[in-house]
Amino acid sequence: MRVGERSPRHRLSANEMGKELGIDVSLVETVGSMKNRIDILVTTTPSCKPLVFAESMTPGLHVNTIGADDPPKIALDADALKKADKIVIAAEDSLLSGQFAIQSRRESSGESKSTEG
């Protein structure tokens, strides 16, 4: 399992979880550094800036975003959303006020996208 975590406390938790489950846990700095090495990506972040960019995504990648459900939270940049061949939305409020609404407003205003650092 590869875990990208910004919080030192959560990095420790990921290592402990790996030991408890008997699996190897590798810590990574960015989603981009995992390109071509993952099949499933799950974000659980209240981030206000995109963490996943289209160039980090490969064909067949399954992405779950949890936490980008109200303003100003966001996990994926607009190009990453456009790259998806299927989008399933579990809660209508995510369309109205979360990840999808933010991207729509940014595109409407002509705001430029961020780049992964």
Helices and strands as residue ranges (DSSP letters): E 2-4, H 8-21, E 26-28, G 32-34, E 40-44, G 54-56, E 62-66, H 78-83, H 92-97, H 99-109
